[in-house]
């Protein structure tokens, strides 16, 4: 390839690509966001706009878009600009509208640095293909092209065909990862453009524009989705709906057919929330439980996370999504849950549904002919986590002299005085001495031989490492398991089996804060695993003081995906026996750090001491 005057080395790192959040709340497994070349494509009534990042080694496939000014040496044999652009539209990156090739316009070319795109699985194994998910190129330099393919005036097409540079074998010569939006509605998650791909355009409602190739689709594909979460002590019916798909069912009184205005934000939330509460037709073991409208939030998706919009703002009607959670409190884990879905429209005739229990998801689809979703409990070996008092092993307690030992010792005093008086008066003392010896034998015999009968208090044995892990681990599990319950009074009752005194309220508030997950709208993650990493123990009166470090892993599921939360703690914890069981009586959190894969490095914190007598 002839030398190209590309000022790539030292190019500015600030990238000003027009971007928008994708409605795709799943992690890409294809690795297409790490392709050497990236195309972000937008379609509107005027044409197709392409923001293209070209990797330096692949410039040869896009050379026709470069003007003569980009070359260090003029080439008299190089075709004219008009001919080059016709060839580019024919061979490099083709866009066909209803089968007719669109011309290419080059609006901008400049050297940039590659946009860093979220790719948490880069370098890991794709669980479906068992292949390594590729990472981005080490060389971050790109040549940025802004291209435009205009439609014939007043004639938007019914279908587009996108064609990458093709080799003789019919497959792409250059690796291109792409996303596409139709009038701001996302059509496809990051995918690879490997061959000619046809997109059917729905100009009435761009949300329903679709690629004919089944693998080219977004995760958030339907206008309505429904989920059943079956957990110990609660069943949640969660619904994710596009506001525009609710309009045939509910008059929202919107002023615009394109926007939800800022002052309509809360009213729309409340109206749809109450409507879905009335239509949450859930039976638990054949009974209709009272539903609680637990959470209503506008939801905005990105490739990295789910954002819950809590402050009113202007939203585009075509892409505005609302999540509603209706909760039913139960006494344990049900045997059967059924949900009768009755919200269908001319557009919404196939609704994705999922039932998620402790064993995993069970997806299906609901239709007007088959609208009932049934979950049956097949968890034969599942045991509901419980909170039980951690019993005290009396052998571990400090030992106090029994009252009988004290009484015997006190009984020796008059014998000693009597024996001395008899000795001074030359009377026999053998009987008195024998009685005293017998009492001493009794005093020593009723105590373990390793302990001195003369001391009123002696320490119990030190804890073995296994005992330290067992006591502290059981107490920590009890604390976290108490929060599986929804009712605060019930949580306090369970915590009182493990935590003593004023410390109970402090631990309640601390745990609520630590495992609230912002991406899940503030919902509480349930802790499934505790791992004690290190522990140093010393005696503290009749109990123990643990200098310990542990991790707690929890999760909360919403709308078919799971938010993880893993925290690491270091704390000084004092435990004492109370009514035959161990209780946490003092806790000083020395360090708390979030360590899960999506943690904010600034999330570690220091807290003070919470103590109770």
C-alpha positions as CSV (number, residue, x, y, z in Angstrom):
1,X,0.0,0.0,0.0
2,X,1.3,3.4,-0.9
3,X,2.4,5.7,1.8
4,X,-0.5,7.6,3.3
5,X,0.0,10.9,5.1
6,X,-2.0,9.8,8.2
7,X,-1.1,11.7,11.3
8,X,-2.1,8.9,13.5
9,X,0.8,8.8,15.9
10,X,0.1,11.2,18.7
11,X,-3.5,11.7,17.6
12,X,-5.8,13.3,20.2
13,X,-7.4,10.9,22.6
14,X,-10.6,12.8,22.9
15,X,-13.2,11.2,20.7
16,X,-16.4,13.0,19.8
17,X,-18.4,10.3,18.2
18,X,-22.1,10.8,18.4
19,X,-23.3,8.1,20.7
20,X,-26.5,7.0,22.5
21,X,-27.3,4.4,25.1
22,X,-28.2,1.1,23.7
23,X,-31.3,-0.7,24.9
24,X,-29.3,-3.9,25.4
25,X,-29.1,-5.1,29.0
26,X,-26.9,-8.0,28.5
27,X,-23.2,-8.5,28.1
28,X,-22.1,-9.1,24.5
29,X,-20.6,-12.6,24.1
30,X,-19.5,-12.0,20.5
31,X,-16.7,-9.6,21.2
32,X,-17.9,-7.5,18.2
33,X,-17.3,-4.3,20.2
34,X,-13.6,-5.2,20.0
35,X,-13.5,-5.7,16.2
36,X,-10.6,-3.9,14.5
37,X,-13.1,-1.7,12.6
38,X,-16.2,-0.3,14.2
39,X,-19.3,1.2,12.4
40,X,-22.0,3.1,14.3
41,X,-24.9,3.5,11.9
42,X,-28.0,5.7,12.1
43,X,-31.0,5.6,9.8
44,X,-33.5,8.4,9.5
45,X,-35.9,9.7,6.7
46,X,-33.0,11.5,4.9
47,X,-30.5,8.6,4.6
48,X,-27.9,6.4,6.4
49,X,-25.1,8.0,8.4
50,X,-22.1,5.9,9.3
51,X,-19.4,6.7,11.9
52,X,-16.6,4.4,10.9
53,X,-13.3,3.8,12.8
54,X,-10.8,2.1,10.6
55,X,-7.8,0.2,11.9
56,X,-4.5,1.3,10.2
57,X,-3.8,-2.1,8.8
58,X,-7.2,-2.3,7.2
59,X,-7.0,1.1,5.4
60,X,-6.4,-0.7,2.1
61,X,-10.1,-1.7,2.0
62,X,-11.3,1.9,2.4
63,X,-8.7,3.8,0.3
64,X,-11.2,5.1,-2.2
65,X,-12.7,7.4,0.4
66,X,-9.4,9.2,0.8
67,X,-8.8,12.4,-1.1
68,X,-5.5,13.0,-2.9
69,X,-4.4,15.3,0.0
70,X,-3.9,12.3,2.2
71,X,-1.1,10.9,0.1
72,X,2.6,11.9,0.3
73,X,3.1,11.5,-3.4
74,X,0.6,12.3,-6.2
75,X,-0.6,9.4,-8.4
76,X,-1.5,10.5,-11.9
77,X,-3.2,7.2,-12.5
78,X,-5.5,7.5,-9.6
79,X,-9.2,7.8,-10.6
80,X,-11.2,11.0,-10.1
81,X,-12.9,11.5,-6.8
82,X,-16.3,10.9,-8.3
83,X,-15.2,7.6,-9.7
84,X,-13.5,6.6,-6.5
85,X,-16.6,7.2,-4.5
86,X,-18.7,5.3,-6.9
87,X,-16.3,2.4,-6.5
88,X,-16.3,2.8,-2.7
89,X,-20.2,2.6,-2.7
90,X,-19.9,-0.5,-5.0
91,X,-17.0,-2.4,-3.3
92,X,-16.0,-1.0,0.1
93,X,-19.1,-0.4,2.3
94,X,-22.3,-0.8,0.3
95,X,-25.7,0.3,1.3
96,X,-28.7,-0.7,-0.9
97,X,-32.2,0.8,-0.5
98,X,-34.8,-1.6,-1.8
99,X,-32.1,-3.2,-3.9
100,X,-30.8,0.1,-5.4
101,X,-27.2,1.1,-4.4
102,X,-27.0,4.4,-2.6
103,X,-24.2,6.9,-3.4
104,X,-21.5,7.7,-0.8
105,X,-20.7,11.1,0.6
106,X,-17.6,11.7,2.7
107,X,-18.3,14.4,5.3
108,X,-15.3,14.1,7.5
109,X,-12.0,12.2,7.8
110,X,-9.6,12.6,10.7
111,X,-7.1,10.6,12.8
112,X,-8.4,9.7,16.2
113,X,-7.8,7.3,19.0
114,X,-10.1,4.3,19.3
115,X,-13.2,4.7,21.5
116,X,-12.9,2.5,24.6
117,X,-16.0,0.3,24.7
118,X,-17.2,-1.7,27.7
119,X,-16.3,-5.3,27.2
120,X,-16.1,-7.2,30.5
121,X,-15.7,-10.7,28.9
122,X,-12.8,-9.8,26.7
123,X,-10.1,-12.4,27.1
124,X,-12.5,-14.9,28.6
125,X,-14.2,-18.0,27.2
126,X,-17.6,-17.6,25.4
127,X,-19.8,-20.2,27.3
128,X,-21.7,-21.0,24.0
129,X,-18.9,-21.2,21.4
130,X,-16.2,-22.2,23.9
131,X,-13.9,-19.8,22.1
132,X,-11.9,-16.9,23.5
133,X,-13.7,-13.6,23.4
134,X,-11.2,-11.2,21.7
135,X,-10.1,-8.0,23.2
136,X,-9.6,-4.7,21.4
137,X,-6.4,-4.1,19.3
138,X,-3.3,-3.0,21.2
139,X,-2.8,-0.2,18.6
140,X,-5.5,2.4,19.5
141,X,-5.0,4.6,16.4
142,X,-7.8,4.8,13.9
143,X,-8.8,6.8,10.9
144,X,-12.3,8.2,11.5
145,X,-14.7,8.5,8.6
146,X,-18.1,10.2,8.7
147,X,-20.0,8.8,5.7
148,X,-23.6,9.6,4.4
149,X,-25.7,7.6,2.0
150,X,-28.7,9.8,1.0
151,X,-32.2,8.4,0.2
152,X,-33.9,9.7,-2.9
153,X,-35.9,12.7,-1.8
154,X,-39.3,11.9,-0.3
155,X,-38.8,8.2,-0.8
156,X,-37.6,6.3,2.3
157,X,-37.1,2.6,1.5
158,X,-38.8,-0.4,3.0
159,X,-35.6,-2.3,3.4
160,X,-31.8,-1.7,3.5
161,X,-29.0,-4.1,2.7
162,X,-25.6,-3.5,4.3
163,X,-22.6,-5.1,2.6
164,X,-19.0,-5.0,4.0
165,X,-15.9,-5.3,1.8
166,X,-16.2,-8.8,0.4
167,X,-13.5,-11.2,-0.7
168,X,-13.8,-13.8,-3.5
169,X,-15.2,-16.3,-1.0
170,X,-18.2,-14.0,-0.3
171,X,-17.2,-13.1,3.2
172,X,-15.9,-9.8,4.7
173,X,-12.3,-9.0,4.0
174,X,-12.2,-6.6,7.0
175,X,-13.6,-7.3,10.5
176,X,-16.3,-4.8,11.2
177,X,-18.3,-4.6,14.5
178,X,-21.4,-2.5,14.2
179,X,-24.5,-1.2,16.0
180,X,-27.5,0.4,14.2
181,X,-30.3,2.8,15.2
182,X,-33.4,3.7,13.3
183,X,-34.7,7.1,14.4
184,X,-33.0,6.7,17.8
185,X,-34.5,3.2,18.3
186,X,-31.7,0.6,18.7
187,X,-32.1,-2.2,16.2
188,X,-29.1,-4.5,17.0
189,X,-26.6,-5.0,19.8
190,X,-23.0,-4.9,18.9
191,X,-22.6,-7.6,16.2
192,X,-20.2,-8.5,13.4
193,X,-21.0,-7.4,9.8
194,X,-19.7,-10.5,8.0
195,X,-21.9,-10.7,5.0
196,X,-24.8,-8.9,3.2
197,X,-27.5,-8.3,5.8
198,X,-31.0,-7.1,5.1
199,X,-32.9,-4.7,7.5
200,X,-36.7,-4.3,7.2
201,X,-37.6,-0.8,8.2
202,X,-40.8,0.0,10.1
203,X,-41.3,3.7,9.5
204,X,-44.5,3.8,11.6
205,X,-42.7,2.5,14.7
206,X,-38.9,2.1,14.2
207,X,-38.8,0.0,17.4
208,X,-40.1,-2.9,15.2
209,X,-37.4,-2.5,12.5
210,X,-35.7,-5.9,12.2
211,X,-32.8,-7.6,10.5
212,X,-33.8,-10.7,8.7
213,X,-30.8,-12.5,10.0
214,X,-31.9,-13.9,13.4
215,X,-28.6,-13.4,15.0
216,X,-28.7,-9.7,14.3
217,X,-31.0,-8.4,17.0
218,X,-31.0,-6.6,20.3
219,X,-31.5,-8.3,23.6
220,X,-34.3,-6.0,24.6
221,X,-36.4,-7.0,21.5
222,X,-40.0,-7.0,22.6
223,X,-42.3,-4.2,23.6
224,X,-43.4,-6.1,26.7
225,X,-41.7,-8.7,28.8
226,X,-42.8,-10.4,32.0
227,X,-40.9,-12.2,34.7
228,X,-41.7,-14.3,37.8
229,X,-39.1,-14.4,40.6
230,X,-39.8,-17.2,43.1
231,X,-37.7,-16.8,46.2
232,X,-38.1,-17.8,49.9
233,X,-40.6,-15.5,51.5
234,X,-41.6,-13.7,48.3
235,X,-42.8,-13.9,44.7
236,X,-42.1,-11.0,42.4
237,X,-44.0,-10.3,39.2
238,X,-41.9,-8.0,37.2
239,X,-43.0,-6.3,33.9
240,X,-40.9,-4.3,31.5
241,X,-43.0,-2.4,29.0
242,X,-42.4,0.2,26.3
243,X,-44.6,3.2,27.0
244,X,-45.7,3.4,23.3
245,X,-46.9,-0.2,23.4
246,X,-49.1,0.7,26.4
247,X,-51.0,3.4,24.5
248,X,-53.6,1.0,22.9
249,X,-54.4,-0.3,26.4
250,X,-54.3,2.9,28.4
251,X,-55.0,6.5,27.7
252,X,-52.0,8.4,29.2
253,X,-53.1,11.8,27.9
254,X,-49.7,12.7,26.5
255,X,-49.4,16.1,24.8
256,X,-47.0,14.8,22.1
257,X,-46.8,11.7,19.9
258,X,-43.0,11.7,20.1
259,X,-42.1,12.8,23.6
260,X,-42.9,12.3,27.3
261,X,-42.5,15.7,28.7
262,X,-40.7,16.3,32.0
263,X,-43.9,17.3,33.8
264,X,-45.6,14.1,32.6
265,X,-42.8,11.8,33.9
266,X,-44.3,11.0,37.4
267,X,-47.9,10.8,36.2
268,X,-47.0,8.2,33.5
269,X,-45.1,6.2,36.1
270,X,-48.0,6.1,38.5
271,X,-50.7,5.4,35.8
272,X,-48.8,2.5,34.3
273,X,-47.8,1.1,37.7
274,X,-51.4,1.1,38.9
275,X,-52.6,-0.4,35.6
276,X,-50.1,-3.3,35.8
277,X,-50.8,-3.9,39.4
278,X,-54.5,-4.5,38.5
279,X,-53.4,-6.8,35.7
280,X,-50.9,-8.8,37.7
281,X,-52.9,-12.0,37.6
282,X,-50.8,-14.2,39.9
283,X,-51.9,-17.2,41.9
284,X,-49.6,-18.8,44.5
285,X,-50.5,-22.3,45.4
286,X,-54.0,-21.6,44.0
287,X,-54.5,-18.5,46.2
288,X,-54.7,-14.9,45.3
289,X,-52.3,-13.0,47.6
290,X,-52.4,-9.2,48.0
291,X,-49.9,-7.6,45.7
292,X,-47.6,-4.7,46.7
293,X,-46.6,-2.2,44.1
294,X,-43.0,-2.4,45.1
295,X,-41.1,-0.4,42.5
296,X,-41.9,1.8,39.4
297,X,-39.0,3.2,37.4
298,X,-38.3,4.4,33.9
299,X,-35.4,2.3,32.8
300,X,-32.5,3.2,30.5
301,X,-30.2,0.5,29.2
302,X,-26.6,0.8,28.1
303,X,-24.1,-1.9,27.2
304,X,-22.6,-1.6,30.7
305,X,-25.5,-1.2,33.0
306,X,-29.2,-0.6,33.7
307,X,-29.9,3.0,34.8
308,X,-33.0,3.8,36.8
309,X,-34.2,7.3,36.0
310,X,-35.4,8.8,39.3
311,X,-35.4,12.5,38.3
312,X,-38.1,13.7,35.9
313,X,-36.7,14.3,32.4
314,X,-37.9,14.5,28.8
315,X,-38.0,11.1,27.2
316,X,-38.4,9.9,23.6
317,X,-41.7,8.0,23.5
318,X,-40.4,5.5,21.0
319,X,-37.7,4.2,23.3
320,X,-39.1,5.0,26.8
321,X,-39.2,1.8,28.9
322,X,-40.9,1.4,32.3
323,X,-40.1,-1.3,34.8
324,X,-42.8,-2.3,37.4
325,X,-42.4,-4.7,40.3
326,X,-45.3,-6.3,42.1
327,X,-44.4,-8.3,45.2
328,X,-46.3,-11.0,47.0
329,X,-45.1,-11.9,50.5
330,X,-45.2,-15.7,51.3
331,X,-44.4,-17.8,54.3
332,X,-41.8,-19.9,52.5
333,X,-41.2,-21.3,49.0
334,X,-44.4,-22.0,47.1
335,X,-45.1,-25.3,45.3
336,X,-46.8,-23.6,42.2
337,X,-47.1,-20.1,40.8
338,X,-49.3,-19.2,37.8
339,X,-49.5,-15.9,36.0
340,X,-52.3,-15.2,33.4
341,X,-51.1,-12.5,31.0
342,X,-53.9,-10.6,29.4
343,X,-52.1,-7.6,27.8
344,X,-51.9,-8.2,24.1
345,X,-52.3,-5.7,21.2
346,X,-52.1,-5.7,17.4
347,X,-48.3,-5.2,17.8
348,X,-47.7,-7.2,21.0
349,X,-48.8,-10.8,20.1
350,X,-45.8,-12.7,21.5
351,X,-44.5,-11.8,25.0
352,X,-41.2,-13.2,26.4
353,X,-41.8,-14.6,29.8
354,X,-39.4,-16.1,32.4
355,X,-39.7,-17.8,35.7
356,X,-36.5,-17.6,37.9
357,X,-36.1,-19.7,41.0
358,X,-33.0,-20.6,43.1
359,X,-32.1,-23.2,40.4
360,X,-32.1,-20.7,37.5
361,X,-34.4,-19.3,34.7
362,X,-37.1,-21.1,32.8
363,X,-37.9,-18.9,29.7
364,X,-41.0,-19.2,27.5
365,X,-43.3,-17.1,25.3
366,X,-46.9,-16.1,25.9
367,X,-49.5,-15.7,23.2
368,X,-53.3,-14.9,23.1
369,X,-53.8,-18.7,22.5
370,X,-51.4,-19.7,25.4
371,X,-51.4,-16.8,27.9
372,X,-50.7,-18.7,31.2
373,X,-47.2,-19.1,32.6
374,X,-46.9,-21.8,35.2
375,X,-43.9,-22.4,37.6
376,X,-43.8,-25.7,39.5
377,X,-41.4,-26.4,42.4
378,X,-39.0,-29.1,41.3
379,X,-36.4,-28.1,43.9
380,X,-36.4,-31.4,45.7
381,X,-33.0,-30.9,47.5
382,X,-33.3,-27.1,48.1
383,X,-33.3,-26.0,51.7
384,X,-34.6,-22.5,52.6
385,X,-31.8,-20.6,54.4
386,X,-32.8,-20.1,58.1
387,X,-31.6,-18.1,61.1
388,X,-30.9,-20.1,64.2
389,X,-29.2,-19.2,67.4
390,X,-25.6,-20.2,67.6
391,X,-25.4,-22.4,70.8
392,X,-22.6,-21.9,73.3
393,X,-20.4,-24.8,74.2
394,X,-20.1,-24.5,78.0
395,X,-16.6,-25.9,77.8
396,X,-15.4,-22.7,76.1
397,X,-16.6,-20.4,78.8
398,X,-14.5,-19.0,81.6
399,X,-14.9,-21.1,84.7
400,X,-16.1,-19.8,88.1
401,X,-15.6,-21.8,91.4
402,X,-18.8,-23.7,92.2
403,X,-20.7,-22.6,95.4
404,X,-20.1,-26.1,96.8
405,X,-16.3,-25.7,96.5
406,X,-16.5,-22.3,98.2
407,X,-18.7,-23.7,101.0
408,X,-16.2,-26.5,101.6
409,X,-13.3,-24.1,101.7
410,X,-15.1,-21.9,104.1
411,X,-15.9,-25.0,106.2
412,X,-12.2,-25.7,106.7
413,X,-11.7,-22.4,108.6
414,X,-13.5,-23.5,111.9
415,X,-11.8,-26.9,111.6
416,X,-8.4,-25.2,111.4
417,X,-9.2,-23.0,114.5
418,X,-10.5,-26.1,116.4
419,X,-7.4,-28.1,115.5
420,X,-5.1,-25.3,116.7
421,X,-7.0,-24.9,120.0
422,X,-7.0,-28.7,120.6
423,X,-3.2,-28.8,119.9
424,X,-2.5,-26.0,122.3
425,X,-4.4,-27.8,125.0
426,X,-2.7,-31.1,124.2
427,X,-5.9,-32.7,123.1
428,X,-6.1,-35.2,120.2
429,X,-6.4,-33.6,116.7
430,X,-6.3,-36.6,114.5
431,X,-10.0,-36.7,113.9
432,X,-10.1,-33.0,113.0
433,X,-7.2,-33.3,110.6
434,X,-8.9,-36.3,108.9
435,X,-12.1,-34.3,108.4
436,X,-10.1,-31.4,106.9
437,X,-8.3,-33.7,104.5
438,X,-11.6,-35.2,103.4
439,X,-13.0,-31.7,102.7
440,X,-9.9,-30.8,100.7
441,X,-10.3,-33.9,98.6
442,X,-13.9,-33.0,98.0
443,X,-13.0,-29.4,97.1
444,X,-10.4,-30.6,94.6
445,X,-12.4,-33.4,93.2
446,X,-15.4,-31.3,92.1
447,X,-13.1,-29.2,89.8
448,X,-11.1,-30.3,86.8
449,X,-7.6,-31.1,88.0
450,X,-6.0,-28.6,85.6
451,X,-7.7,-25.7,87.4
452,X,-6.8,-24.3,90.8
453,X,-9.6,-24.6,93.3
454,X,-8.3,-21.5,95.1
455,X,-9.0,-19.1,92.2
456,X,-12.6,-17.7,91.9
457,X,-12.3,-17.5,88.1
458,X,-10.2,-19.2,85.4
459,X,-10.2,-18.8,81.6
460,X,-11.7,-21.4,79.3
461,X,-9.6,-23.1,76.6
462,X,-8.5,-21.2,73.5
463,X,-10.6,-21.7,70.3
464,X,-9.3,-24.0,67.7
465,X,-9.1,-22.5,64.1
466,X,-12.1,-24.6,63.1
467,X,-14.1,-23.3,66.1
468,X,-13.2,-19.7,65.3
469,X,-14.4,-20.1,61.7
470,X,-17.6,-21.9,62.8
471,X,-18.7,-19.4,65.4
472,X,-18.0,-16.2,63.4
473,X,-19.2,-17.7,60.1
474,X,-22.5,-18.9,61.6
475,X,-23.1,-15.5,63.2
476,X,-22.3,-13.6,60.0
477,X,-24.6,-15.9,58.0
478,X,-27.4,-15.3,60.4
479,X,-27.0,-11.5,60.0
480,X,-27.2,-11.7,56.2
481,X,-30.0,-14.3,56.2
482,X,-32.2,-12.2,58.3
483,X,-32.4,-9.7,55.4
484,X,-34.0,-12.4,53.2
485,X,-37.3,-11.3,55.0
486,X,-39.1,-8.3,53.7
487,X,-40.9,-7.2,56.9
488,X,-38.7,-5.0,59.1
489,X,-40.1,-6.4,62.3
490,X,-39.4,-9.9,61.2
491,X,-35.8,-8.9,60.2
492,X,-35.3,-7.4,63.7
493,X,-36.7,-10.5,65.3
494,X,-34.2,-12.7,63.4
495,X,-31.3,-10.3,64.0
496,X,-32.0,-10.4,67.8
497,X,-31.0,-14.1,67.8
498,X,-27.5,-13.0,66.8
499,X,-27.0,-9.3,67.8
500,X,-27.3,-7.9,71.2
501,X,-28.5,-4.5,72.5
502,X,-28.2,-1.2,70.7
503,X,-25.9,-2.7,68.1
504,X,-28.9,-4.4,66.5
505,X,-30.2,-1.2,64.9
506,X,-26.7,-0.1,63.7
507,X,-26.1,-3.5,62.0
508,X,-29.6,-3.3,60.4
509,X,-28.8,0.1,58.8
510,X,-25.3,-0.8,57.8
511,X,-26.3,-4.0,56.0
512,X,-29.2,-2.3,54.3
513,X,-26.7,0.3,52.9
514,X,-24.0,-2.1,52.0
515,X,-26.1,-4.4,49.8
516,X,-28.4,-1.9,48.2
517,X,-27.7,-2.1,44.5
518,X,-28.1,1.2,42.6
519,X,-28.4,-0.5,39.2
520,X,-31.4,-2.5,40.6
521,X,-33.2,0.6,41.7
522,X,-31.9,0.4,45.3
523,X,-33.1,-3.2,45.7
524,X,-31.5,-5.3,48.4
525,X,-29.0,-8.0,47.2
526,X,-29.5,-11.3,49.0
527,X,-26.2,-12.7,50.3
528,X,-25.6,-16.3,49.1
529,X,-22.0,-16.9,50.2
530,X,-19.7,-15.9,53.1
531,X,-16.0,-16.6,53.0
532,X,-13.8,-15.8,56.0
533,X,-10.4,-15.0,54.7
534,X,-8.5,-14.4,57.9
535,X,-9.2,-14.3,61.6
536,X,-7.2,-13.6,64.8
537,X,-8.9,-14.4,68.1
538,X,-8.3,-13.3,71.7
539,X,-10.2,-13.8,75.0
540,X,-12.6,-11.0,76.1
541,X,-13.9,-11.9,79.5
542,X,-16.4,-14.7,79.0
543,X,-16.4,-14.3,75.2
544,X,-14.1,-13.6,72.3
545,X,-12.8,-10.7,70.2
546,X,-12.3,-11.5,66.5
547,X,-10.0,-9.4,64.3
548,X,-11.4,-10.8,61.0
549,X,-11.6,-10.3,57.3
550,X,-14.4,-11.8,55.1
551,X,-16.2,-11.4,51.8
552,X,-19.9,-11.5,51.3
553,X,-21.3,-12.2,47.8
554,X,-24.9,-11.3,47.0
555,X,-27.1,-10.8,44.0
556,X,-30.5,-9.3,43.1
557,X,-32.4,-10.2,39.9
558,X,-34.6,-7.9,37.9
559,X,-36.2,-8.2,34.5
560,X,-34.2,-11.3,33.5
561,X,-30.7,-10.2,34.5
562,X,-28.7,-10.4,37.7
563,X,-26.9,-7.6,39.5
564,X,-23.9,-8.8,41.6
565,X,-22.5,-7.3,44.7
566,X,-19.4,-8.6,46.4
567,X,-18.0,-6.7,49.4
568,X,-14.9,-7.3,51.5
569,X,-14.9,-6.4,55.2
570,X,-12.3,-6.1,57.9
571,X,-13.8,-5.7,61.4
572,X,-13.3,-6.2,65.1
573,X,-16.2,-8.3,66.4
574,X,-16.8,-9.1,70.0
575,X,-19.1,-12.0,70.9
576,X,-20.5,-12.9,74.3
577,X,-22.8,-15.6,75.6
578,X,-26.4,-14.5,76.1
579,X,-29.1,-16.9,77.2
580,X,-27.1,-20.0,76.1
581,X,-26.2,-18.6,72.6
582,X,-23.5,-16.4,71.1
583,X,-24.4,-12.8,70.4
584,X,-22.4,-10.1,68.6
585,X,-22.1,-7.4,71.3
586,X,-19.6,-5.0,69.6
587,X,-18.5,-4.4,66.0
588,X,-16.0,-2.0,64.6
589,X,-15.8,-1.9,60.8
590,X,-12.2,-1.1,59.9
591,X,-12.7,-1.3,56.1
592,X,-15.4,-2.0,53.6
593,X,-14.5,-2.5,49.9
594,X,-16.6,-3.4,46.9
595,X,-14.6,-6.0,44.9
596,X,-17.0,-7.4,42.3
597,X,-16.2,-7.0,38.6
598,X,-18.1,-3.8,38.1
599,X,-17.0,-2.1,41.3
600,X,-16.1,1.5,41.6
601,X,-12.5,1.8,42.8
602,X,-13.6,4.6,45.1
603,X,-16.2,2.5,46.8
604,X,-14.0,1.5,49.8
605,X,-14.9,3.3,53.0
606,X,-13.8,3.6,56.7
607,X,-16.4,3.5,59.4
608,X,-16.3,4.1,63.1
609,X,-17.2,1.9,66.0
610,X,-20.7,0.5,66.8
611,X,-20.7,-1.0,70.3
612,X,-23.2,-2.4,72.7
613,X,-22.9,-3.8,76.2
